[in-house]
């Protein structure tokens, strides 16, 4: 008689239980690497650890070469964390870890332009993934539920653990070495793991890692409700051909006026009216003009929507092209305004961020123009903008902005360049130990009779160096930027000063 026994396929949560040991291991290693430690190399190792865990526990087997490629991409994306821990580096690293998780679950869209919305949906769902799974399966009474599986595992381990404890007790009575070893266990050390902050850290790491191990995207349900006949968007008065045409003519005229004023006073250097400096003119316009460009970009996307009146009118398309060109000039003028303001009032971290933001807005406008010329979708536009943003964040994470700002302010200060404004030594002290080389340059250029300025600069330099020496020396907190600063402070030329 032929056997009809079929190989038993593991139930969904039996497969899910295989990930629980990995989850606990990652939480334990994360506690060792990250909790209570200054950020540094440990964040890079954590990203690699989570990536490797995802690849090991993927629902479908991943080829070794593919796994090596994903692991390499994760290491490359997490590279800024070795340079120095920063929010930009953490953001890029987390995005790559999420991409690996989606790839392991075969949830990566075929077209890369569809990746940003998938990542956005995943970010919204991921924080509650562990809680949802626990609530869904712990309350289930079915044979394959998580509660039943956990109860069975507890039953399997109960007898071995009890007997092992009895044997250990008997061995301790018989062997004084084992007795001494048991007595030497520091229970106070074990009690430190009951710290509420530590438990919260465990839960946060567990929730994050579980979401990466079991990624899921809810299907979007599109429901169409009939509320009468459909309205053609081309017939809406505010979006009609006539409305768009008049809007673009008016907008181009207004922007041309602003561009002409900038060409005369900013680019041409014509004297401003009495009582107004170029710095004041630049400062008042830098940020509002960027907001204007963003609003203009939103209007262009609405005006040039697929199938709308702007998409089919050559005249409107020409006016949109001209308006985008003026917006790009507006962004360049904003960057020039910022440069004039920095020349008058020195450089700060906020002004560096504003300059990068203005450049991103200008690139975004160029991409909008390409989207119209190439007749691409808004999904393509969003993906292209996110790719540019992630690239800028990745490269910026490698740059020591405090060191750059400190050196810029020192070299352009009145004390060194004999023009501009005096050095704001108090702001320089807020930039941290990265400003020490710039302070040394400042001290070397000060005349010997400037005793007050020299004393203030020396005091700040010693304070920064002392604070740097007190940093954590744990290998988990190591980063390349701190290593460079330490090498600088230990160099013979620096010590001689």
HUMO-V316584 format. One record per residue. N is the residue number from 1. RES is the residue in three letters. PSI is psi in radians with two decimals (none if undefined). BURIAL is 1 if it has 16 or more other C-alpha atoms within 10 Angstrom, else 0. D_FIRST is the distance of its C-alpha to the first C-alpha in whole Angstrom. Layout:
n={N N}
res={RES RES}
psi={PSI PSI}
burial={BURIAL BURIAL}
d_first={D_FIRST D_FIRST}
//
This chain:
n={1 2 3 4 5 6 7 8 9 10 11 12 13 14 15 16 17 18 19 20 21 22 23 24 25 26 27 28 29 30 31 32 33 34 35 36 37 38 39 40 41 42 43 44 45 46 47 48 49 50 51 52 53 54 55 56 57 58 59 60 61 62 63 64 65 66 67 68 69 70 71 72 73 74 75 76 77 78 79 80 81 82 83 84 85 86 87 88 89 90 91 92 93 94 95 96 97 98 99 100 101 102 103 104 105 106 107 108 109 110 111 112 113 114 115 116 117 118 119 120 121 122 123 124 125 126 127 128 129 130 131 132 133 134 135 136 137 138 139 140 141 142 143 144 145 146 147 148 149 150 151 152 153 154 155 156 157 158 159 160 161 162 163 164 165 166 167 168 169 170 171 172 173 174 175 176 177 178 179 180 181 182 183 184 185 186 187 188 189 190 191 192 193 194 195 196 197 198 199 200 201 202 203 204 205 206 207 208 209 210 211 212 213 214 215 216 217 218 219 220 221 222 223 224 225 226 227 228 229 230 231 232 233 234 235 236 237 238 239 240 241 242 243 244 245 246 247 248 249 250 251 252 253 254 255 256 257 258 259 260 261 262 263 264 265 266 267 268 269 270 271 272 273 274 275 276 277 278 279 280 281 282 283 284 285 286 287 288 289 290 291 292 293 294 295 296 297 298 299 300 301 302 303 304 305 306 307 308 309 310 311 312 313 314 315 316 317 318 319 320 321 322 323 324 325 326 327 328 329 330 331 332 333 334 335 336 337 338 339 340 341 342 343 344 345 346 347 348 349 350 351 352 353 354 355 356 357 358 359 360 361 362 363 364 365 366 367 368 369 370 371 372 373 374 375 376 377 378 379 380 381 382 383 384 385 386 387 388 389 390 391 392 393 394 395 396 397 398 399 400 401 402 403 404 405 406 407 408 409 410 411 412 413 414 415 416 417 418 419 420 421 422 423 424 425 426 427 428 429 430 431 432 433 434 435 436 437 438 439 440 441 442 443 444 445 446 447 448 449 450 451 452 453 454 455 456 457 458 459 460 461 462 463 464 465 466 467 468 469 470 471 472 473 474 475 476 477 478 479 480 481 482 483 484 485 486 487 488 489 490 491 492 493 494 495 496 497}
res={UNK UNK UNK UNK UNK UNK UNK UNK UNK UNK UNK UNK UNK UNK UNK UNK UNK UNK UNK UNK UNK UNK UNK UNK UNK UNK UNK UNK UNK UNK UNK UNK UNK UNK UNK UNK UNK UNK UNK UNK UNK UNK UNK UNK UNK UNK UNK UNK UNK UNK UNK UNK UNK UNK UNK UNK UNK UNK UNK UNK UNK UNK UNK UNK UNK UNK UNK UNK UNK UNK UNK UNK UNK UNK UNK UNK UNK UNK UNK UNK UNK UNK UNK UNK UNK UNK UNK UNK UNK UNK UNK UNK UNK UNK UNK UNK UNK UNK UNK UNK UNK UNK UNK UNK UNK UNK UNK UNK UNK UNK UNK UNK UNK UNK UNK UNK UNK UNK UNK UNK UNK UNK UNK UNK UNK UNK UNK UNK UNK UNK UNK UNK UNK UNK UNK UNK UNK UNK UNK UNK UNK UNK UNK UNK UNK UNK UNK UNK UNK UNK UNK UNK UNK UNK UNK UNK UNK UNK UNK UNK UNK UNK UNK UNK UNK UNK UNK UNK UNK UNK UNK UNK UNK UNK UNK UNK UNK UNK UNK UNK UNK UNK UNK UNK UNK UNK UNK UNK UNK UNK UNK UNK UNK UNK UNK UNK UNK UNK UNK UNK UNK UNK UNK UNK UNK UNK UNK UNK UNK UNK UNK UNK UNK UNK UNK UNK UNK UNK UNK UNK UNK UNK UNK UNK UNK UNK UNK UNK UNK UNK UNK UNK UNK UNK UNK UNK UNK UNK UNK UNK UNK UNK UNK UNK UNK UNK UNK UNK UNK UNK UNK UNK UNK UNK UNK UNK UNK UNK UNK UNK UNK UNK UNK UNK UNK UNK UNK UNK UNK UNK UNK UNK UNK UNK UNK UNK UNK UNK UNK UNK UNK UNK UNK UNK UNK UNK UNK UNK UNK UNK UNK UNK UNK UNK UNK UNK UNK UNK UNK UNK UNK UNK UNK UNK UNK UNK UNK UNK UNK UNK UNK UNK UNK UNK UNK UNK UNK UNK UNK UNK UNK UNK UNK UNK UNK UNK UNK UNK UNK UNK UNK UNK UNK UNK UNK UNK UNK UNK UNK UNK UNK UNK UNK UNK UNK UNK UNK UNK UNK UNK UNK UNK UNK UNK UNK UNK UNK UNK UNK UNK UNK UNK UNK UNK UNK UNK UNK UNK UNK UNK UNK UNK UNK UNK UNK UNK UNK UNK UNK UNK UNK UNK UNK UNK UNK UNK UNK UNK UNK UNK UNK UNK UNK UNK UNK UNK UNK UNK UNK UNK UNK UNK UNK UNK UNK UNK UNK UNK UNK UNK UNK UNK UNK UNK UNK UNK UNK UNK UNK UNK UNK UNK UNK UNK UNK UNK UNK UNK UNK UNK UNK UNK UNK UNK UNK UNK UNK UNK UNK UNK UNK UNK UNK UNK UNK UNK UNK UNK UNK UNK UNK UNK UNK UNK UNK UNK UNK UNK UNK UNK UNK UNK UNK UNK UNK UNK UNK UNK UNK UNK UNK UNK UNK UNK UNK UNK UNK UNK UNK UNK UNK UNK UNK UNK UNK UNK UNK UNK UNK UNK UNK UNK UNK UNK UNK UNK UNK}
psi={2.27 2.35 2.40 0.17 2.27 2.55 2.30 2.22 2.38 2.42 2.78 -0.78 -0.23 -0.69 -0.67 -0.58 -0.45 -0.37 -0.29 -0.80 -0.68 -0.72 -0.81 -0.66 -0.74 -0.72 -0.74 -0.79 -0.64 -0.67 -0.73 -0.67 -0.76 -0.79 2.25 0.16 2.58 2.47 2.53 -2.22 -0.48 -0.58 -0.68 -0.80 -0.62 -0.76 -0.75 -0.69 -0.82 -0.71 -0.81 -0.66 -0.71 -0.80 -0.58 -0.53 0.32 2.55 -0.68 2.51 2.32 2.31 2.52 -0.70 -0.74 -0.75 -0.70 -0.66 -0.81 -0.70 -0.69 -0.72 -0.68 -0.73 -0.69 -0.77 -0.53 0.02 -0.69 -0.42 -0.39 -0.64 -0.93 2.43 2.33 2.78 -0.62 -0.79 -0.69 -0.72 -0.80 -0.73 -0.77 -0.66 -0.73 -0.68 -0.72 -0.64 -0.69 -0.73 -0.75 -0.64 -0.68 -0.49 0.15 0.72 0.07 2.20 2.72 -0.64 2.28 -0.40 -0.33 -0.01 -0.75 -0.84 -0.57 -0.76 -0.68 -0.77 -0.66 -0.70 -0.64 -0.59 -0.59 -0.76 -0.51 0.16 -0.82 -0.75 -0.72 -0.74 -0.73 -0.77 -0.64 -0.68 -0.45 -0.50 -0.05 2.49 0.20 2.87 -0.57 0.28 2.81 -0.66 -0.79 -0.73 -0.75 -0.74 -0.69 -0.71 -0.65 -0.73 -0.64 -0.64 -0.20 -0.94 -0.82 -0.72 -0.71 -0.83 -0.68 -0.66 -0.70 -0.79 -0.72 -0.70 -0.75 -0.70 -0.63 -0.62 -0.63 -0.45 1.99 -0.47 -0.77 -0.67 -0.78 -0.66 -0.71 -0.69 -0.45 -0.08 2.18 1.76 -0.40 -0.61 -0.68 -0.55 -0.39 -0.36 -0.07 0.17 2.35 -0.68 -0.65 -0.76 -0.72 -0.67 -0.77 -0.80 -0.71 -0.78 -0.73 -0.73 -0.73 -0.86 -0.69 -0.68 -0.59 -0.57 -0.53 1.15 2.50 2.48 2.23 2.45 2.34 2.23 2.01 2.07 2.26 2.11 2.31 2.03 0.89 -3.00 2.55 2.52 2.20 2.16 -0.47 -0.34 -0.08 2.28 -0.70 -0.27 0.31 2.95 -0.78 -0.72 -0.79 -0.71 -0.82 -0.68 -0.80 -0.62 -0.78 -0.77 -0.73 -0.65 -0.78 -0.78 -0.58 -0.65 -0.82 -0.73 -0.68 -0.73 -0.72 -0.69 -0.60 -0.87 -0.57 -0.96 -0.60 -0.36 0.37 2.49 2.40 2.90 2.78 2.44 0.01 2.20 2.87 -0.58 -0.74 -0.71 -0.71 -0.74 -0.67 -0.39 -0.23 -0.95 -0.72 -0.59 -0.57 -0.69 -0.65 -0.75 -0.69 -0.74 -0.68 -0.70 -0.72 -0.72 -0.69 -0.74 -0.66 -0.75 -0.61 0.53 2.72 2.27 -0.05 3.05 -0.56 -0.48 -0.38 0.02 2.04 -0.63 -0.79 -0.68 -0.70 -0.75 -0.65 -0.74 -0.76 -0.69 -0.69 -0.71 -0.73 -0.61 -0.65 -0.73 -0.61 -0.72 -0.72 -0.66 -0.65 -0.69 -0.70 -0.71 -0.79 -0.69 -0.72 -0.66 -0.69 -0.66 -0.56 -0.56 0.25 3.12 2.50 2.92 -0.67 -0.65 -0.59 -0.80 -0.69 -0.69 -0.74 -0.74 -0.72 -0.71 -0.68 -0.68 -0.73 -0.76 -0.68 -0.68 -0.68 -0.71 -0.62 -0.74 -0.75 -0.65 -0.67 -0.78 -0.68 -0.06 0.82 2.98 2.90 -0.50 -0.72 -0.73 -0.78 -0.78 -0.72 -0.74 -0.71 -0.66 -0.75 -0.75 -0.80 -0.64 -0.74 -0.76 -0.73 -0.84 -0.65 -0.51 -0.33 -0.21 2.31 1.48 -0.73 -0.71 -0.72 -0.78 -0.76 -0.79 -0.68 -0.83 -0.64 -0.84 -0.43 0.16 2.88 -0.55 -0.58 -0.77 -0.17 0.40 2.93 -2.60 2.72 2.67 2.29 1.57 -0.51 -0.72 -0.62 -0.62 -0.41 -0.15 -0.13 -3.00 -0.30 -0.32 -0.08 -0.81 -0.68 -0.65 -0.69 -0.68 -0.72 -0.77 -0.66 -0.40 -0.24 2.43 2.71 -0.42 -0.10 1.16 -0.65 -0.83 -0.68 -0.72 -0.73 -0.78 -0.71 -0.69 -0.78 -0.70 -0.77 -0.66 -0.75 -0.75 -0.70 -0.74 -0.63 -0.69 -0.42 0.05 2.91 2.34 0.11 2.45 -0.43 -0.34 0.12 2.48 2.76 -0.59 -0.78 -0.62 -0.68 -0.74 -0.74 -0.71 -0.66 -0.79 -0.47 -0.12 2.54 -0.66 -0.64 -0.72 -0.61 -0.48 none}
burial={0 0 0 0 0 0 0 0 0 0 0 0 0 0 0 0 0 0 1 0 0 1 1 0 0 1 1 0 0 1 1 0 1 1 0 0 1 1 1 1 1 1 1 1 1 1 1 1 0 1 1 1 1 1 1 1 1 1 0 0 0 0 0 0 0 0 1 0 0 1 1 0 1 1 1 0 1 1 1 1 1 1 1 1 1 0 0 1 1 1 1 1 1 0 1 1 1 1 1 1 1 1 1 1 1 0 1 1 0 0 0 0 1 0 1 1 0 1 1 0 0 1 0 0 1 1 1 0 1 1 0 0 0 0 0 0 1 0 0 0 0 0 0 0 1 1 1 1 0 0 0 0 0 0 0 0 0 0 0 0 0 0 0 0 0 0 0 0 0 0 0 1 0 0 0 0 0 1 1 0 0 0 0 0 0 0 0 0 0 0 0 0 0 0 0 0 0 0 0 0 1 1 0 0 1 1 1 1 1 1 1 1 1 1 1 1 0 0 0 0 0 0 0 0 0 0 0 0 0 0 0 0 0 0 0 0 0 0 1 1 1 0 0 1 1 0 0 1 0 0 1 1 0 0 1 1 0 0 1 0 0 1 0 0 0 1 0 0 0 0 0 0 0 0 0 0 0 1 1 0 1 1 1 0 0 1 1 0 1 1 0 0 1 1 0 1 1 0 0 1 1 0 1 1 1 1 0 1 1 1 1 0 0 0 0 1 1 0 1 1 1 1 1 1 1 1 1 1 1 1 1 1 1 1 1 1 1 1 1 1 1 1 1 0 1 1 1 1 0 0 1 0 0 1 1 1 1 1 1 1 1 1 1 1 1 1 1 1 1 0 1 1 0 0 0 0 0 1 0 1 1 1 1 1 1 1 0 0 0 1 0 0 1 1 0 1 1 1 0 0 1 1 1 0 1 1 1 0 1 1 1 1 1 0 1 1 0 0 0 1 1 1 1 0 1 0 0 1 1 0 1 1 1 1 1 1 1 1 1 1 0 1 1 0 0 0 0 0 0 0 0 0 1 1 0 0 1 0 0 1 1 0 0 1 1 0 0 1 0 0 0 0 0 0 0 1 1 1 1 1 1 1 0 0 1 0 0 0 1 0 0 0 0 0 0 0 0}
d_first={0 4 6 9 12 15 18 20 24 27 29 32 34 32 33 36 37 36 40 41 42 43 45 47 47 49 51 52 53 55 57 58 59 61 62 65 66 68 66 66 63 61 61 60 57 56 55 53 51 50 49 47 45 45 43 41 40 39 36 36 36 40 40 43 45 45 45 48 50 50 51 54 55 55 57 59 59 60 63 66 64 65 69 69 68 68 67 67 65 63 62 61 59 57 57 55 53 52 51 49 47 47 46 43 41 42 45 48 49 49 53 55 57 54 54 57 56 52 54 56 54 52 55 55 52 51 53 52 48 47 49 47 44 45 46 43 40 42 42 39 37 33 31 31 35 37 38 35 34 38 38 34 36 39 37 35 39 41 40 40 44 45 44 46 49 49 49 51 54 54 54 57 59 58 59 62 61 58 60 63 60 59 63 64 61 63 62 65 63 60 62 63 59 60 63 62 63 60 58 59 58 55 54 56 54 50 51 52 49 46 48 47 44 43 45 44 47 47 47 50 50 53 55 57 59 62 65 67 67 66 69 70 71 73 75 76 79 79 77 78 80 83 83 81 84 86 84 84 88 89 86 87 91 91 89 91 94 92 91 95 96 94 95 98 98 95 95 99 100 103 104 103 105 108 106 102 101 98 96 96 96 92 91 92 90 87 84 85 85 81 80 82 80 77 78 79 75 74 76 75 71 72 75 72 69 67 68 71 75 76 73 74 78 79 82 80 78 81 83 80 80 83 83 80 82 85 82 81 85 85 83 85 88 86 85 89 90 88 89 93 92 90 93 95 93 91 87 85 81 81 83 81 78 80 81 77 76 79 77 74 75 77 74 72 75 75 71 72 74 71 69 71 72 69 67 65 63 64 61 62 65 63 61 64 66 64 63 67 67 64 66 69 68 66 69 71 69 71 74 76 78 81 82 82 84 86 87 88 90 92 93 94 96 100 100 99 99 102 101 99 98 99 95 94 93 91 89 88 87 85 83 82 82 81 85 86 87 88 91 92 93 95 96 97 99 101 105 106 108 105 105 103 100 100 99 97 95 95 94 91 90 90 88 85 85 85 82 80 80 79 76 72 72 68 66 64 67 68 69 71 74 75 74 77 79 79 80 83 84 84 85 89 91 89 90 94 94}
//
